[in-house]
Each structure stands twice: as C-alpha cells, then as structure tokens.
Amino acid sequence: MSNETGDNASLGYSFSLGAPGYRTGPQTASPDPATPPDPATSSDPATQSAGPVDAAEGRGEIEFVCDPALKGLIPEPERASRFLPDWFRSMQRDMGMPDPNGLPGLTVKACLPVTDAFTLGWIIPLPFTVRILVPEDRVNIQMGWAEDVPFQPVEQHHPGQIGAPAAPFAQTMPLKWMNPWQIRVPDGYSVLFTPPFNHFQLPFTCFTGLVDCDRFKPRINFPFAWTGAPGDYTLPAGTPLVQVVPIQRTSLPTGHTVRASSEVEQRELADATDRKFNEESVYRREWRERK
C-alpha cells in the first residue's frame, strides 16, 4: 500500500520530547519523580495491578519481542500503570465539598474502577518521535520523523478500507502505527489491543482488535483515525499507542440470560445501593478484588 506522506523534509526535525500532555514514560536513565510507583511493590491500591498473565501466579507471561538491533533504542512496553496521563496525575482526590449524602465529595481520581482500567495490562508506546500536520480538510495529512530512524513509524491506509468518505468517516484519513514488537502469550490466550483506557488527551484513536496471539506470529500494527483538531502536532517517543490486555479464551462466558430480578435480588440491590451512597470506601473495603 502506498504511503503518501508528502514532503517529509518540509516538516523539519526539530522535535521536542517534552511536548505538553505526554510523557516519554519510564525510558529515561534516571528515575522520573512523576512516575507512579511500581505496582509490584507499591502499597497504594490505586497503582496495584498484576495483570491477567502473571508468571508469579503460574499463569505464564506475555512477551514483547523486538529485533535485536532495536533493543535499548526504542521505548519498551510497560505496565499500563506507568502511563497515567497528566490530567489524572495532577487531579486532586477530594473536591473540598461534601456530596449530597454528606460524604466527602470525590473526583474521578478516587474512582477505583477507573484506576483499575488505567492499570490493566500493558501499554505499547510510540517508538520514535513523529510530527503530524493535520490540515483543515483532515484528509491530506503530512507526517515526518527523523531521518536516522531505522523504520518508518507510521503509514497510510487507503480510505476505502474504512468506507471513507461515508459516515462516520467523512473527513478521515486512516493511518497506521507500525509496531516493532511481536507479542507472544501462552497457549489459550488472545490479546485485546484497544485505545488506552481513559486517555482522553490523545489526539488519535486506534481501532480495537482481538488477536489470537498464541497462534498468530506476525507483528500486529495499529490502524488509527486522527481525532484531534487540525494543527501541527509533535508526538514524542513514548506516547501511549494501545493498551494490551491478554484474555484467556476459556474464561469467557459463552451464554447469557435475560430475566426479571427476584425479591431477594431486589432487596440485595437496594441494600447495596444504600451502602454505596452512604458508606465511605465500601467498594474498596468489601467489593473490589485486586487485579
């Protein structure tokens, strides 16, 4: 497939790795004081996440395998907890006012289901800094990167592959992040590749896909649509591209039931709802399981 990126030389290569809203992640040689604690050693439940494939619990492990020439050259996949976005990191847990039930008014920073989604699985980051020029038509997108990178980090799809320009892709040029990592998982596991959960700051959205990586050996690239406004963007190496969640196929339910609740279930629901709104931290104390 052709890759019509325009004149890359005209884009220049004066990239800034400190672009607002993005982190290069834990690839730096010295510790980043803003990097959250390692979930394996942290006592903070908001950063603890073992993930669905954990060698320590006898469930095997996920492997990210790259060309030997790239090892140490590009940002590596890490636990998703290492890529919390700035908007979430900087938010206070308490709003400083009570909620309608008299409990402390809390922000999304205190929502453990959101935290558990943030920290589930792994993140594959952008391998090299990329500059993207998005015109007003959002179609004739230009892309540029440093001349010395060993491979092209982003390519273009044909618009017809997503049915463009028909809705909902009337002004969409499908692009594709080139992934240098082969994903290896134990037998019986598939891998969900999805836009990083709750990373609303990202100006692009990858398509979600589920791949049987225990059988499929080629590298998996990540098609995406540009969702940000027109403009001149520099995405630094380390920008989160996709969240990687291994799923054991035999653990997935295969059937479902639709029915009315029983009287016992209605009482249980009423009790649980009352506790949710009137007891502080009841979810953390009694209902949450560490992942």
C-alpha positions as CSV (number, residue, x, y, z in Angstrom):
1,M,0.0,0.0,0.0
2,S,1.4,3.4,-0.9
3,N,2.4,5.8,1.8
4,E,1.7,9.4,0.6
5,T,3.2,11.4,3.4
6,G,4.0,14.5,1.5
7,D,7.4,16.1,1.6
8,N,8.9,15.0,4.9
9,A,11.8,17.3,4.6
10,S,9.5,20.3,4.6
11,L,8.3,19.2,8.1
12,G,11.6,19.6,9.7
13,Y,13.1,17.5,12.5
14,S,13.3,19.9,15.5
15,F,11.3,17.6,17.7
16,S,10.6,18.4,21.3
17,L,10.4,15.4,23.6
18,G,8.7,17.5,26.3
19,A,5.5,18.2,24.5
20,P,2.7,19.1,26.9
21,G,0.3,16.4,27.8
22,Y,2.6,13.5,27.0
23,R,5.4,11.7,28.9
24,T,8.2,9.7,27.5
25,G,7.4,7.2,30.2
26,P,10.0,5.2,32.1
27,Q,12.6,5.0,29.3
28,T,14.8,7.7,30.9
29,A,18.1,6.6,32.5
30,S,17.2,8.4,35.8
31,P,14.0,7.8,37.8
32,D,11.2,10.2,36.9
33,P,9.8,11.6,40.1
34,A,6.4,11.9,38.5
35,T,6.3,8.2,37.5
36,P,3.9,6.3,39.7
37,P,5.2,3.5,42.0
38,D,5.8,0.1,40.6
39,P,2.6,-1.9,41.2
40,A,4.6,-4.9,42.3
41,T,6.0,-3.0,45.3
42,S,3.5,-0.2,45.9
43,S,1.3,-0.1,48.9
44,D,-1.1,2.3,47.1
45,P,-4.1,0.3,45.9
46,A,-4.5,2.8,43.1
47,T,-1.3,1.6,41.4
48,Q,-1.5,-2.2,42.1
49,S,-2.3,-4.3,39.2
50,A,-0.9,-7.8,38.5
51,G,-2.5,-8.1,35.0
52,P,-4.1,-11.2,33.6
53,V,-0.9,-13.0,32.6
54,D,1.4,-13.3,35.6
55,A,4.3,-15.7,35.8
56,A,4.4,-15.5,39.6
57,E,0.9,-16.9,39.8
58,G,1.6,-19.7,37.4
59,R,-0.3,-18.2,34.5
60,G,2.7,-17.8,32.2
61,E,3.7,-14.4,30.9
62,I,3.3,-12.1,28.0
63,E,6.5,-11.4,26.0
64,F,7.2,-8.3,23.8
65,V,10.0,-9.3,21.4
66,C,11.8,-6.9,19.1
67,D,14.6,-7.0,16.6
68,P,17.9,-7.2,18.4
69,A,19.1,-4.0,16.7
70,L,16.2,-2.1,18.4
71,K,16.6,-3.4,21.9
72,G,17.6,-0.4,24.1
73,L,17.0,2.0,21.3
74,I,13.2,2.4,21.5
75,P,10.8,2.9,24.4
76,E,9.7,-0.5,25.8
77,P,6.2,-1.7,26.6
78,E,5.4,-1.3,30.3
79,R,2.7,-1.9,32.7
80,A,-0.2,0.4,31.9
81,S,0.1,1.9,35.4
82,R,3.3,3.6,34.2
83,F,1.5,5.7,31.7
84,L,-1.1,7.6,33.7
85,P,-1.9,10.8,31.8
86,D,-1.1,14.2,33.2
87,W,-4.7,15.2,33.7
88,F,-5.2,12.2,36.0
89,R,-1.9,12.6,37.8
90,S,-2.5,16.2,38.7
91,M,-6.1,15.9,39.8
92,Q,-6.9,16.1,43.5
93,R,-8.8,13.2,45.0
94,D,-11.1,15.4,47.1
95,M,-13.3,18.2,45.7
96,G,-13.3,20.0,49.0
97,M,-17.0,19.8,49.4
98,P,-19.5,17.1,50.6
99,D,-21.6,15.1,48.3
100,P,-25.4,15.1,48.5
101,N,-25.3,12.3,51.1
102,G,-22.8,14.1,53.4
103,L,-19.8,12.0,52.4
104,P,-16.6,13.7,51.1
105,G,-17.1,14.8,47.5
106,L,-14.6,12.9,45.5
107,T,-13.3,13.3,41.9
108,V,-12.6,10.6,39.4
109,K,-9.2,10.2,40.9
110,A,-10.9,8.3,43.8
111,C,-12.8,6.0,41.5
112,L,-11.2,2.6,41.8
113,P,-12.9,1.2,38.7
114,V,-11.3,4.0,36.6
115,T,-7.9,3.3,38.2
116,D,-8.3,-0.4,37.6
117,A,-9.0,0.3,33.9
118,F,-6.0,2.6,33.7
119,T,-3.6,0.0,35.2
120,L,-4.9,-3.1,33.4
121,G,-2.4,-4.9,31.2
122,W,0.4,-3.1,29.3
123,I,0.9,-0.1,27.1
124,I,2.9,-0.2,23.8
125,P,4.4,3.2,23.3
126,L,5.4,5.2,20.1
127,P,8.9,4.1,19.2
128,F,10.1,7.4,17.7
129,T,9.0,11.0,17.7
130,V,6.6,11.8,14.9
131,R,5.4,15.2,13.6
132,I,1.9,15.3,12.1
133,L,0.4,18.2,10.2
134,V,-3.4,17.9,10.0
135,P,-5.0,20.4,7.5
136,E,-8.5,21.8,7.8
137,D,-9.8,19.1,5.5
138,R,-8.3,16.4,7.9
139,V,-7.5,14.2,4.9
140,N,-4.3,15.4,3.3
141,I,-2.2,14.7,6.4
142,Q,1.5,15.0,6.3
143,M,3.9,13.0,8.5
144,G,7.5,13.4,9.4
145,W,10.2,11.8,11.5
146,A,13.9,11.9,12.0
147,E,16.0,10.8,9.0
148,D,18.0,8.3,11.1
149,V,15.2,6.2,12.5
150,P,15.6,2.5,11.4
151,F,12.0,2.1,10.2
152,Q,9.0,4.2,9.2
153,P,6.8,4.6,12.4
154,V,3.5,5.5,10.7
155,E,1.9,4.7,7.3
156,Q,-1.3,5.5,5.5
157,H,-4.2,3.2,4.8
158,H,-6.5,3.5,1.7
159,P,-9.6,5.4,2.8
160,G,-11.7,2.7,1.2
161,Q,-10.6,0.3,3.8
162,I,-12.8,2.0,6.4
163,G,-15.5,3.0,3.9
164,A,-14.5,6.7,3.8
165,P,-15.8,9.2,2.9
166,A,-19.1,7.6,4.1
167,A,-20.2,8.3,7.6
168,P,-18.8,8.2,10.2
169,F,-15.5,8.7,8.3
170,A,-16.5,11.7,6.1
171,Q,-13.2,13.5,6.9
172,T,-10.9,10.8,8.0
173,M,-7.7,9.5,6.6
174,P,-6.9,6.2,8.2
175,L,-3.3,5.9,9.3
176,K,-1.4,3.0,10.9
177,W,1.2,2.9,13.7
178,M,4.0,0.4,12.8
179,N,4.6,-1.8,15.8
180,P,8.2,-3.2,16.3
181,W,7.0,-5.7,18.9
182,Q,6.0,-9.3,18.4
183,I,3.5,-10.3,21.0
184,R,3.9,-13.8,22.5
185,V,1.4,-15.3,25.0
186,P,0.8,-18.8,26.5
187,D,-1.5,-21.2,24.7
188,G,-5.2,-20.4,25.1
189,Y,-4.7,-16.6,25.3
190,S,-5.9,-14.0,22.9
191,V,-4.8,-10.3,23.2
192,L,-7.1,-7.3,23.2
193,F,-5.5,-4.3,21.6
194,T,-7.5,-1.2,22.4
195,P,-7.1,2.6,22.7
196,P,-5.5,3.3,26.1
197,F,-8.4,3.4,28.6
198,N,-9.4,6.9,29.6
199,H,-6.5,8.6,27.8
200,F,-8.7,11.4,26.6
201,Q,-5.7,13.7,25.9
202,L,-4.6,11.6,22.9
203,P,-5.5,13.2,19.6
204,F,-5.9,9.9,17.8
205,T,-7.9,6.7,18.4
206,C,-6.7,3.3,17.4
207,F,-9.1,0.7,16.2
208,T,-9.8,-2.1,18.7
209,G,-8.9,-5.6,17.8
210,L,-8.7,-9.0,19.4
211,V,-5.9,-11.3,18.1
212,D,-5.2,-14.9,18.9
213,C,-1.6,-14.2,19.6
214,D,-0.8,-17.7,20.8
215,R,-1.2,-18.8,17.2
216,F,-0.6,-15.6,15.2
217,K,3.1,-14.9,15.0
218,P,3.5,-11.8,12.7
219,R,3.8,-8.3,14.3
220,I,0.5,-6.5,14.7
221,N,0.2,-2.9,13.5
222,F,-2.3,-0.5,14.8
223,P,-4.7,1.4,12.4
224,F,-6.0,4.7,13.8
225,A,-8.0,7.7,13.0
226,W,-6.9,11.2,13.8
227,T,-9.5,12.6,16.2
228,G,-7.7,15.9,17.3
229,A,-8.3,19.3,15.8
230,P,-6.4,20.4,12.7
231,G,-2.9,21.6,13.5
232,D,0.8,20.9,13.8
233,Y,1.5,18.1,16.3
234,T,4.6,16.6,17.7
235,L,4.1,13.2,19.3
236,P,7.2,12.3,21.3
237,A,8.6,8.8,21.6
238,G,6.9,7.1,24.5
239,T,3.4,8.4,23.7
240,P,1.0,5.6,24.6
241,L,-0.5,4.0,21.4
242,V,-2.5,1.0,22.6
243,Q,-3.4,-0.9,25.7
244,V,-2.6,-4.6,25.6
245,V,-4.9,-7.0,27.7
246,P,-4.3,-10.8,27.4
247,I,-7.6,-12.7,27.8
248,Q,-7.8,-16.5,28.5
249,R,-10.4,-17.7,25.9
250,T,-11.7,-20.5,28.1
251,S,-12.6,-18.0,30.8
252,L,-15.1,-16.0,28.7
253,P,-18.8,-16.7,29.2
254,T,-20.4,-18.2,26.2
255,G,-24.1,-17.8,27.1
256,H,-26.4,-15.2,28.7
257,T,-29.7,-15.0,30.4
258,V,-32.2,-12.1,30.4
259,R,-34.8,-12.2,33.3
260,A,-36.6,-10.2,35.9
261,S,-35.0,-9.9,39.3
262,S,-36.3,-11.9,42.3
263,E,-37.5,-10.3,45.5
264,V,-34.3,-11.4,47.2
265,E,-32.2,-9.8,44.5
266,Q,-34.2,-6.6,44.7
267,R,-33.5,-6.4,48.4
268,E,-29.9,-7.1,47.8
269,L,-29.8,-4.3,45.2
270,A,-31.5,-1.8,47.5
271,D,-29.1,-2.6,50.3
272,A,-26.0,-2.4,48.2
273,T,-27.2,0.9,46.6
274,D,-27.8,2.4,50.1
275,R,-24.3,1.3,51.2
276,K,-22.7,2.7,48.0
277,F,-24.1,6.2,48.7
278,N,-23.9,6.3,52.5
279,E,-20.7,4.3,53.5
280,E,-17.3,5.8,52.7
281,S,-14.9,3.5,50.8
282,V,-17.2,0.5,50.9
283,Y,-16.2,-0.5,47.4
284,R,-12.5,-0.6,48.3
285,R,-13.2,-2.4,51.6
286,E,-15.7,-5.1,50.5
287,W,-16.3,-5.3,46.8
288,R,-13.1,-4.7,45.0
289,E,-10.7,-7.5,44.1
290,R,-7.1,-6.8,43.2
291,K,-6.5,-7.4,39.5
